[in-house]
Amino acid sequence: MQSKKVVLLNRPVGALKETDMGVFDETLAPLEPGEVLLEIEHLSVDAFIRTTFDEGAFHGTAGLGQAVMALGTARVVDSRFDGLNQGDAIFGPVGAQTHAKLPGAMLQKLDESALPARCSLGVLGLATGMTAYAGMAKVAQIKQGDTVVVSAAAGAVGSCACQVAKNLGARVIGIAGGSAKADYLLNEIGCDAAVDYKADDLAGQLSAAAPDGIDVFFDNVGGEILDIVLLQINERARVVICGAVSQYERTGDVRGPSNYLKIPEKNASMLGFTVMRFAEDYAEIQAAITEWVLAGKLKLPEQIEDGIEQFPKALTMLFSGGHMGKLMVAP
Ligand SMILES: NC(=O)c1ccc[n+]([C@@H]2O[C@H](COP(=O)([O-])OP(=O)(O)OC[C@H]3O[C@@H](n4cnc5c(N)ncnc54)[C@H](OP(=O)(O)O)[C@@H]3O)[C@@H](O)[C@H]2O)c1
């Protein structure tokens, strides 16, 4: 079986470039006992992939010349694993490639009866909808009437996080770059207000949108945006660090929040989390998300790029802001 895979050619310094990756042909060896042959249908384009290109990365470091790490959904083409049969849909760490030969034990068989398989990367995805739900419901513990601000709000986690907070009774303000994303937040995602951080006076826009201050900040970006929001938090605010996409391409030290003294001054908390912490709650979280999706109370628009050759460009798009909702590649 022939496959095409995206390979890391060199460790990027600063901004990721498409040319840091290349696409190569590979001939897959015959299946060993316990393995399955997969045709990959959708690849999730996630911010954490960029972090794996650095030495000592939290999610593991990608080897030069190896297939880039990626979560995906796939169809089983052939199986020598007892739990999976030809035609089954799976989710797993399939890698950025068109086909893969993997141990069946590391894959999760998908039930496609309620939602299509690719939803396991988006609205039901561990690194997307489930992260948003865990961060809002379990970490921020949103209460009715909270004023909630979300950064990178028009992205995958952000789009879900805004709607989860709305469904839990909050007033939600999304921060994103550009007027098209502000329109998307207001008209597609249902935010109460939208703030364009690429326009002038982010602090003034925020205080106009949240005149009574901010109770919860769900931060995907870090850096300057985190500092500006910290100056507007309320007494007992909860600042939830989901990620810091502004810092992933930095050379040198990560920039920490200069205004962190607002945390003690406001008797506030700053809590970080990874979705993996909530492994015991995955079934409950998936059930809650599915119920909202089927009831029309949670949706995640998808942007799907066609062809494995588009994967390097799609990954750079996460940092240049060229997509809305969930970005995927259909190889
Ligand atoms: N804690 C966890 O377990 C967990 C799990 C998954 C993901 N995450 C985190 O969730 C965040 C979102 O990830 P995602 O995969 O859903 O990506 P995404 O939000 O779909 O894409 C990233 C977005 O970040 C914005 N952005 C990029 N550089 C920026 C900058 N310098 N300043 C401000 N905004 C910037 C861009 O939107 P604009 O056009 O608005 O700039 C871009 O669309 C990431 O921080 C990721 O690490 C955390």
The ligand as an SDF file (V2000), in Angstrom:
LIG
                    3D

 48 52  0  0  0  0  0  0  0  0999 V2000
   -5.5520   22.8290   27.8350 N   0  0  0  0  0  0  0  0  0  0  0  0
   -5.7640   21.8720   26.9420 C   0  0  0  0  0  0  0  0  0  0  0  0
   -5.9160   20.6890   27.2860 O   0  0  0  0  0  0  0  0  0  0  0  0
   -5.8330   22.2440   25.4900 C   0  0  0  0  0  0  0  0  0  0  0  0
   -6.2520   21.2910   24.5370 C   0  0  0  0  0  0  0  0  0  0  0  0
   -6.3290   21.7090   23.2010 C   0  0  0  0  0  0  0  0  0  0  0  0
   -5.9940   23.0160   22.8400 C   0  0  0  0  0  0  0  0  0  0  0  0
   -5.5670   23.8730   23.8050 N   0  0  0  0  0  0  0  0  0  0  0  0
   -5.2070   25.2660   23.4680 C   0  0  0  0  0  0  0  0  0  0  0  0
   -6.3470   25.8840   22.9080 O   0  0  0  0  0  0  0  0  0  0  0  0
   -5.9040   26.9840   22.1140 C   0  0  0  0  0  0  0  0  0  0  0  0
   -6.6680   26.9920   20.7930 C   0  0  0  0  0  0  0  0  0  0  0  0
   -6.2490   25.8710   20.0240 O   0  0  0  0  0  0  0  0  0  0  0  0
   -7.0040   25.4430   18.6760 P   0  0  0  0  0  0  0  0  0  0  0  0
   -6.3670   24.1800   18.2270 O   0  0  0  0  0  0  0  0  0  0  0  0
   -8.4690   25.4840   18.9120 O   0  0  0  0  0  0  0  0  0  0  0  0
   -6.5760   26.5840   17.6690 O   0  0  0  0  0  0  0  0  0  0  0  0
   -7.5170   27.6810   16.9900 P   0  0  0  0  0  0  0  0  0  0  0  0
   -8.0830   28.5210   18.0870 O   0  0  0  0  0  0  0  0  0  0  0  0
   -8.4430   27.0570   16.0260 O   0  0  0  0  0  0  0  0  0  0  0  0
   -6.4270   28.5370   16.1800 O   0  0  0  0  0  0  0  0  0  0  0  0
   -5.5730   29.3760   16.8480 C   0  0  0  0  0  0  0  0  0  0  0  0
   -6.1090   30.8200   16.8010 C   0  0  0  0  0  0  0  0  0  0  0  0
   -5.3000   31.6170   17.6450 O   0  0  0  0  0  0  0  0  0  0  0  0
   -5.3140   32.9440   17.1910 C   0  0  0  0  0  0  0  0  0  0  0  0
   -3.9410   33.4650   17.3050 N   0  0  0  0  0  0  0  0  0  0  0  0
   -2.8150   32.9320   16.7590 C   0  0  0  0  0  0  0  0  0  0  0  0
   -1.7430   33.6810   17.0800 N   0  0  0  0  0  0  0  0  0  0  0  0
   -2.2110   34.6950   17.8620 C   0  0  0  0  0  0  0  0  0  0  0  0
   -1.5980   35.8010   18.5130 C   0  0  0  0  0  0  0  0  0  0  0  0
   -0.2630   36.0020   18.4310 N   0  0  0  0  0  0  0  0  0  0  0  0
   -2.3720   36.6520   19.2260 N   0  0  0  0  0  0  0  0  0  0  0  0
   -3.7100   36.4610   19.3130 C   0  0  0  0  0  0  0  0  0  0  0  0
   -4.3590   35.4290   18.7220 N   0  0  0  0  0  0  0  0  0  0  0  0
   -3.6020   34.5600   18.0020 C   0  0  0  0  0  0  0  0  0  0  0  0
   -5.7540   32.9310   15.7230 C   0  0  0  0  0  0  0  0  0  0  0  0
   -6.9970   33.6140   15.6380 O   0  0  0  0  0  0  0  0  0  0  0  0
   -7.0800   35.2210   15.3530 P   0  0  0  0  0  0  0  0  0  0  0  0
   -7.3190   35.3690   13.8920 O   0  0  0  0  0  0  0  0  0  0  0  0
   -8.2030   35.6390   16.2060 O   0  0  0  0  0  0  0  0  0  0  0  0
   -5.7320   35.7710   15.7510 O   0  0  0  0  0  0  0  0  0  0  0  0
   -5.9890   31.4490   15.4190 C   0  0  0  0  0  0  0  0  0  0  0  0
   -7.1460   31.2260   14.6580 O   0  0  0  0  0  0  0  0  0  0  0  0
   -4.3990   26.8460   21.9820 C   0  0  0  0  0  0  0  0  0  0  0  0
   -3.7610   27.7230   22.8830 O   0  0  0  0  0  0  0  0  0  0  0  0
   -4.1460   25.4200   22.3960 C   0  0  0  0  0  0  0  0  0  0  0  0
   -2.8450   25.2140   22.8970 O   0  0  0  0  0  0  0  0  0  0  0  0
   -5.4800   23.5100   25.1130 C   0  0  0  0  0  0  0  0  0  0  0  0
  1  2  1  0
  2  3  2  0
  2  4  1  0
  4  5  1  0
  4 48  2  0
  5  6  2  0
  6  7  1  0
  7  8  2  0
  8  9  1  0
  8 48  1  0
  9 10  1  0
  9 46  1  0
 10 11  1  0
 11 12  1  0
 11 44  1  0
 12 13  1  0
 13 14  1  0
 14 15  2  0
 14 16  1  0
 14 17  1  0
 17 18  1  0
 18 19  2  0
 18 20  1  0
 18 21  1  0
 21 22  1  0
 22 23  1  0
 23 24  1  0
 23 42  1  0
 24 25  1  0
 25 26  1  0
 25 36  1  0
 26 27  1  0
 26 35  1  0
 27 28  2  0
 28 29  1  0
 29 30  1  0
 29 35  2  0
 30 31  1  0
 30 32  2  0
 32 33  1  0
 33 34  2  0
 34 35  1  0
 36 37  1  0
 36 42  1  0
 37 38  1  0
 38 39  2  0
 38 40  1  0
 38 41  1  0
 42 43  1  0
 44 45  1  0
 44 46  1  0
 46 47  1  0
M  CHG  2   8   1  16  -1
M  END
$$$$
